[in-house]
């Protein structure tokens, strides 16, 4: 569920081994259709065929997007979007001309009952990743109505050894549960990289 990022960050910063915390947001989105039917899932498991909309801070230390073309987002520019190649292929399926030169093209994304016209300013190179559309926090809020709340948090720890990361992750879950915040899932970056490599 959504949480006030300041409360969560204050709790996480008290945990030994945590040195940096950053709120993130991610939600399923779709190519907005004029008939109002936005298809966000194309498989019964709900885990495939999705376009994910993510609010990111362009100055974040937690993500570096290698750009295939164009540029990264500028702070709080409400009409800009950066797509990865999977999102580009999904959005412009069947339109090879737009896929070949997407910078400056306009797209329409829908989330729930909200829709936005966005201008592609960059194409990020991300392998083994689903379709991602990166927008500013202001754009994410406008599309989702999530006023200042966050659904995901990224945590940097002082020790990257696997056993230390697991211990701190368990302490995070325990500490948050004591404050009535429950972690649905977590994955250390090392494990994610291992699984992607596999």
Buried (B, 14 or more C-beta within 10 A) or exposed (E): EEBEBEEBBEBBEEBEBBEBBBBBBBBBBBBBEEEEEBEBBEEEEEEEBBBBBBBBBBEEEBBEBEBBEBEBBEEEBBBBBBBBBBBBEBBBEEEEEBBEEBEEBEBBBBBBEBBBEBEBBBBBEBEEBBBBBBBBBBBBBBBBEBEEBBBBBBBBBEEEEEEEBEBBBEBBBEBBEEEEBEEEEEEBBEEEEEEEEE
